[in-house]
């Protein structure tokens, strides 16, 4: 069996997560980059805040509100996100971690796997 190319899989994950954002959140990121490192799938999403959300982040209350709301939205879709990663990689994530920067409008998602996926891929 041929080993899947790492860069191809990373691009497929980025494309799938952008599609998920559009379908689930109503809009996608401006830029998505995925990196597979050992047992982690690290996804960086840039340009995720709407203009209205960007305006709200100018105050502490608004910033905290956006962080909470965006966190809740991602959490409610976490099973679907894990399904996407499992389908594309063949490995079910055991957990994921995420945070958003309201200053840069960037979100980081890290999916933790129970196996070293990077070792299974062709560079």
PAFI-177016 format. One record per atom (N, C-alpha, C, O, CB): x, y, z. Coordinates in steps of 0.2 Angstrom, whole numbers, padded with zeros to 4 digits, always signed. Glycine has a CB too. Layout:
N
XYZ;...
***
This chain:
123
+0004-0006+0000;+0000+0000+0000;+0004+0006+0000;+0009+0007+0004;-0005+0000+0006;+0003+0011-0004;+0007+0017-0005;+0005+0022+0001;+0000+0022+0004;+0005+0021-0011;+0010+0025+0004;+0010+0029+0009;+0007+0036+0007;+0009+0038+0002;+0016+0030+0013;+0003+0039+0010;+0000+0045+0009;+0005+0051+0010;+0009+0051+0014;-0006+0047+0013;+0005+0056+0005;+0010+0061+0006;+0008+0066+0011;+0002+0068+0012;+0011+0065-0001;+0012+0068+0016;+0011+0073+0021;+0008+0079+0019;+0002+0081+0021;+0017+0074+0025;+0011+0082+0014;+0008+0089+0011;+0001+0088+0008;-0003+0093+0009;+0013+0092+0006;+0000+0083+0005;-0007+0082+0002;-0012+0081+0007;-0017+0084+0007;-0007+0076-0003;-0010+0077+0013;-0015+0076+0018;-0016+0083+0022;-0022+0085+0024;-0013+0071+0023;-0011+0087+0023;-0012+0093+0026;-0016+0098+0022;-0021+0101+0025;-0005+0096+0027;-0015+0098+0016;-0020+0102+0011;-0027+0100+0012;-0031+0104+0012;-0017+0102+0004;-0028+0093+0012;-0035+0091+0012;-0038+0093+0018;-0044+0094+0018;-0035+0083+0011;-0035+0092+0024;-0037+0094+0030;-0039+0102+0030;-0045+0104+0033;-0032+0093+0036;-0035+0106+0028;-0036+0113+0027;-0042+0114+0023;-0047+0118+0025;-0030+0117+0024;-0043+0111+0018;-0049+0112+0013;-0055+0110+0017;-0060+0113+0017;-0048+0108+0007;-0055+0104+0020;-0061+0101+0024;-0063+0106+0029;-0069+0107+0031;-0059+0094+0026;-0058+0108+0033;-0060+0113+0039;-0063+0119+0036;-0067+0122+0040;-0054+0114+0043;-0060+0122+0031;-0063+0128+0028;-0070+0127+0026;-0075+0131+0027;-0059+0130+0022;-0072+0121+0023;-0078+0119+0021;-0083+0119+0027;-0089+0121+0027;-0079+0113+0017;-0080+0115+0032;-0084+0115+0038;-0086+0122+0041;-0092+0123+0043;-0080+0111+0043;-0081+0126+0041;-0083+0133+0043;-0088+0136+0039;-0093+0139+0042;-0076+0137+0043;-0088+0136+0033;-0093+0139+0029;-0100+0136+0030;-0105+0140+0030;-0091+0138+0021;-0100+0129+0031;-0107+0126+0032;-0109+0127+0039;-0115+0128+0040;-0106+0119+0030;-0105+0127+0044;-0107+0127+0051;-0107+0134+0054;-0112+0136+0057;-0102+0123+0055;-0102+0138+0052;-0102+0145+0055;-0105+0150+0050;-0106+0156+0052;-0095+0146+0057;-0106+0148+0044;-0108+0153+0039;-0103+0157+0035;-0105+0161+0030;-0112+0158+0042;-0097+0156+0037;-0091+0159+0033;-0085+0156+0035;-0084+0153+0040;-0091+0167+0034;-0080+0156+0030;-0074+0153+0031;-0068+0157+0033;-0069+0164+0032;-0072+0149+0025;-0062+0155+0034;-0057+0159+0036;-0054+0162+0030;-0055+0159+0024;-0051+0155+0040;-0050+0167+0030;-0046+0170+0025;-0040+0165+0023;-0039+0164+0017;-0044+0177+0026;-0037+0162+0028;-0031+0158+0026;-0031+0152+0031;-0032+0153+0037;-0025+0162+0027;-0030+0146+0029;-0029+0140+0033;-0023+0136+0032;-0021+0135+0026;-0036+0135+0033;-0019+0134+0037;-0013+0131+0036;-0013+0125+0041;-0014+0126+0047;-0007+0135+0037;-0012+0119+0039;-0012+0113+0043;-0005+0110+0043;-0002+0110+0038;-0017+0108+0041;-0003+0108+0049;+0004+0105+0050;+0003+0098+0054;-0001+0098+0059;+0009+0109+0053;+0006+0093+0051;+0006+0087+0055;+0012+0086+0058;+0018+0086+0055;+0004+0080+0051;+0012+0085+0065;+0019+0085+0069;+0018+0079+0074;+0014+0080+0079;+0020+0091+0072;+0021+0074+0073;+0021+0068+0077;+0013+0066+0078;+0010+0063+0073;+0024+0069+0084;+0011+0066+0084;+0004+0064+0085;-0001+0070+0085;-0007+0069+0088;+0003+0060+0092;+0001+0075+0082;-0004+0081+0082;-0005+0084+0075;-0001+0083+0071;+0000+0087+0086;-0011+0086+0074;-0013+0090+0068;-0015+0097+0071;-0019+0098+0074;-0020+0086+0065;-0010+0101+0068;-0011+0108+0071;-0013+0112+0065;-0011+0112+0059;-0004+0111+0073;-0019+0116+0066;-0022+0120+0061;-0022+0127+0063;-0024+0129+0069;-0029+0117+0060;-0020+0131+0059;-0020+0139+0060;-0025+0142+0055;-0024+0141+0049;-0012+0142+0059;-0030+0145+0058;-0035+0149+0054;-0034+0156+0055;-0035+0159+0060;-0042+0146+0056;-0033+0160+0049;-0032+0167+0050;-0038+0170+0046;-0041+0168+0042;-0026+0169+0046;-0040+0176+0049;-0045+0180+0046;-0052+0177+0048;-0057+0177+0044;-0045+0181+0039;-0053+0175+0054;-0059+0172+0056;-0065+0177+0059;-0071+0175+0059;-0058+0166+0061;-0063+0182+0061;-0068+0187+0064;-0071+0191+0059;-0068+0193+0054;-0064+0192+0069;-0078+0192+0060;-0082+0197+0055;-0080+0204+0057;-0077+0205+0062;-0089+0195+0056;-0081+0209+0053;-0080+0216+0054;-0084+0218+0061;-0081+0222+0065;-0082+0220+0049;-0090+0215+0062;-0093+0217+0068;-0090+0214+0074;-0089+0218+0079;-0100+0214+0068;-0087+0208+0074;-0083+0205+0079;-0077+0209+0080;-0075+0210+0086;-0082+0198+0078;-0074+0211+0075;-0067+0215+0076;-0069+0222+0080;-0065+0224+0084;-0064+0217+0069;-0074+0225+0078;-0076+0231+0082;-0078+0229+0089;-0076+0233+0093;-0083+0234+0078;-0081+0224+0091;-0082+0222+0098;-0076+0221+0102;-0076+0222+0108;-0087+0216+0098;-0071+0219+0098;-0064+0217+0102;-0061+0223+0104;-0055+0222+0108;-0060+0213+0098;-0063+0229+0103;-0060+0235+0105;-0061+0236+0113;-0057+0240+0116;-0062+0241+0101;-0065+0233+0116;-0066+0233+0123;-0065+0227+0126;-0066+0221+0123;-0074+0236+0124;-0063+0227+0132;-0062+0220+0136;-0068+0216+0136;-0068+0210+0135;-0060+0222+0143;-0074+0219+0138;-0080+0215+0138;-0082+0212+0131;-0084+0206+0131;-0086+0220+0140;-0081+0216+0126;-0082+0213+0119;-0078+0208+0117;-0080+0203+0114;-0082+0219+0114;-0071+0209+0119;-0066+0204+0118;-0068+0197+0121;-0068+0192+0118;-0059+0206+0120;-0070+0197+0127;-0071+0191+0131;-0078+0188+0129;-0078+0182+0128;-0072+0193+0139;-0082+0192+0126;-0089+0190+0123;-0087+0186+0117;-0090+0180+0116;-0093+0195+0122;-0083+0189+0113;-0081+0185+0106;-0077+0179+0108;-0079+0174+0105;-0077+0190+0102;-0073+0179+0112;-0069+0173+0114;-0074+0167+0116;-0073+0162+0114;-0064+0174+0119;-0078+0169+0121;-0083+0164+0124;-0088+0162+0118;-0089+0156+0118;-0087+0167+0129;-0091+0166+0114;-0095+0164+0109;-0092+0159+0104;-0095+0154+0102;-0098+0170+0106;-0086+0161+0102;-0082+0157+0097;-0080+0151+0100;-0080+0146+0096;-0076+0161+0094;-0078+0151+0106;-0077+0144+0109;-0083+0140+0110;-0082+0134+0108;-0074+0146+0116;-0088+0142+0112;-0094+0138+0112;-0096+0136+0105;-0098+0130+0105;-0100+0143+0115;-0096+0140+0100;-0097+0137+0093;-0093+0131+0091;-0095+0126+0088;-0097+0143+0088;-0087+0132+0092;-0082+0127+0090;-0083+0120+0095;-0083+0115+0092;-0075+0129+0091;-0085+0121+0101;-0086+0116+0105;-0092+0112+0103;-0092+0106+0103;-0087+0118+0113;-0098+0115+0101;-0104+0112+0099;-0102+0108+0092;-0106+0103+0091;-0109+0117+0098;-0097+0110+0088;-0096+0106+0082;-0090+0102+0083;-0088+0099+0078;-0095+0111+0077;-0088+0101+0089;-0082+0097+0090;-0082+0089+0088;-0077+0087+0085;-0080+0097+0097;-0088+0086+0088;-0088+0079+0086;-0088+0079+0078;-0085+0074+0076;-0095+0076+0088;-0091+0084+0075;-0090+0084+0068;-0083+0085+0065;-0080+0082+0061;-0095+0089+0065;-0079+0090+0069;-0072+0091+0068;-0068+0085+0068;-0064+0083+0064;-0070+0097+0072;-0069+0081+0074;-0066+0075+0075;-0067+0070+0070;-0063+0066+0068;-0067+0072+0082;-0073+0070+0067;-0075+0065+0062;-0072+0067+0056;-0069+0062+0052;-0083+0065+0061;-0071+0073+0054;-0067+0075+0048;-0060+0073+0048;-0057+0070+0044;-0067+0083+0047;-0057+0074+0054;-0050+0072+0055;-0049+0064+0055;-0045+0062+0051;-0047+0074+0062;-0054+0061+0058;-0054+0053+0058;-0054+0051+0051;-0051+0046+0048;-0059+0050+0062;-0059+0054+0047;-0060+0051+0040;-0054+0053+0036;-0052+0048+0032;-0066+0055+0037;-0051+0058+0036;-0045+0060+0032;-0039+0057+0034;-0035+0055+0030;-0044+0068+0032;-0038+0056+0040;-0031+0053+0043;-0032+0045+0044;-0027+0042+0044;-0029+0056+0049;-0038+0043+0045;-0039+0036+0047;-0037+0035+0055;-0037+0029+0057;-0034+0032+0044;-0036+0040+0059;-0035+0040+0066;-0040+0045+0069;-0041+0051+0067;-0028+0042+0067;-0044+0042+0074;-0049+0046+0078;-0045+0051+0083;-0041+0048+0087;-0054+0042+0081;-0046+0057+0083;-0043+0061+0088;-0045+0059+0095;-0051+0058+0096;-0044+0069+0087;-0041+0060+0100;-0043+0058+0107;-0045+0064+0110;-0049+0064+0115;-0037+0055+0111;-0043+0070+0108;-0045+0077+0111;-0043+0082+0106;-0039+0081+0101;-0043+0078+0118;-0045+0088+0107;-0043+0094+0104;-0043+0100+0108;-0047+0100+0113;-0047+0095+0097;-0038+0104+0107;-0037+0111+0110;-0038+0116+0105;-0036+0116+0100;-0030+0111+0114;-0041+0122+0108;-0041+0128+0103;-0041+0134+0107;-0043+0134+0113;-0048+0127+0099;-0039+0139+0104;-0039+0146+0106;-0039+0151+0101;-0037+0149+0095;-0033+0148+0111;-0042+0157+0102;-0043+0162+0097;-0039+0168+0100;-0040+0170+0105;-0050+0163+0095;-0036+0172+0095;-0033+0178+0097;-0038+0184+0094;-0038+0184+0088;-0026+0179+0094;-0040+0188+0098;-0045+0193+0096;-0041+0199+0093;-0044+0203+0090;-0050+0195+0102;-0035+0199+0094;-0030+0204+0092;-0028+0203+0084;-0029+0207+0080;-0024+0205+0096;-0027+0197+0083;-0024+0195+0076;-0030+0192+0072;-0029+0191+0066;-0019+0190+0076;-0035+0190+0075;-0041+0186+0072;-0039+0179+0069;-0041+0177+0064;-0043+0190+0066;-0035+0176+0073;-0032+0170+0072;-0034+0164+0077;-0035+0166+0083;-0024+0170+0071;-0036+0158+0074;-0038+0153+0079;-0033+0147+0077;-0031+0146+0072;-0045+0150+0077;-0031+0144+0083;-0027+0138+0082;-0031+0132+0085;-0034+0133+0090;-0020+0139+0087;-0031+0127+0081;-0034+0121+0084;-0029+0115+0083;-0025+0114+0078;-0040+0119+0079;-0028+0112+0089;-0023+0106+0089;-0027+0100+0091;-0030+0099+0096;-0018+0107+0095;-0027+0095+0086;-0030+0088+0087;-0025+0084+0090;-0020+0083+0086;-0034+0086+0081;-0026+0080+0095;-0021+0075+0098;-0024+0068+0096;-0029+0067+0097;-0021+0076+0106;-0019+0065+0093;-0020+0058+0091;-0017+0053+0095;-0012+0055+0099;-0018+0057+0083;-0019+0047+0095;-0016+0042+0100;-0010+0038+0096;-0008+0033+0099;-0021+0037+0102;-0009+0040+0090;-0003+0037+0086;+0001+0043+0083;-0002+0048+0082;-0006+0032+0081;+0007+0041+0081;+0011+0046+0078;+0010+0045+0070;+0012+0041+0066;+0019+0044+0079;+0005+0050+0068;+0003+0050+0061;+0009+0052+0057;+0009+0049+0051;-0003+0055+0060;+0013+0056+0059;+0018+0059+0055;+0023+0053+0052;+0025+0053+0046;+0023+0064+0058;+0024+0048+0056;+0028+0042+0054;+0025+0038+0049;+0028+0034+0046;+0030+0038+0060;+0018+0039+0048;+0015+0035+0043;+0014+0038+0037;+0012+0035+0032;+0008+0033+0046;+0017+0044+0036;+0016+0048+0030;+0023+0048+0026;+0028+0048+0029;+0013+0055+0031;+0022+0049+0020;+0028+0050+0015;+0029+0058+0015;+0024+0062+0014;+0027+0047+0008;+0035+0060+0016;+0037+0067+0016;+0037+0070+0009;+0038+0076+0008;+0043+0068+0019;
***
